[in-house]
Amino acid sequence: MSQGYPDMPPDPFADPGGPSTQTAVLEREEVEEQLQEPGDRERFAHYVRKEKILESAMTGEPVIALCGKIWVPGRDPKKFPVCPICQEIYDGLRKPQDGGE
């Protein structure tokens, strides 16, 4: 215990002074940015505003599909079926979730 502070725990970095030792655990928070959302939306081609696709191709920045999915385009959309939520929005049956009008 530290002198003058009886409620403080012993210093985990201090020299143990004998055969017994202690292990200090330093905790840190890991923040992992995830651009792709796992699940069914990975199996679809999504609708994105044309100017956003061009901008993404130039900058490498992610795009937001009509359904709200965020990702960096990089695959051939013709190889996948169209996202049903994007299709509903495109057809005017839903409001866009990409922040557009």
Buried (B, 14 or more C-beta within 10 A) or exposed (E): EEEEEEEEEEEEEEEEEEEEEEEEEEEEEEEEEEEEEEEEBEEBBBBBBEEBEEEBEEEEEBBBBBBBBEBEBEEEBEEEEEBEBBBBBBEEEBEBBBEEE
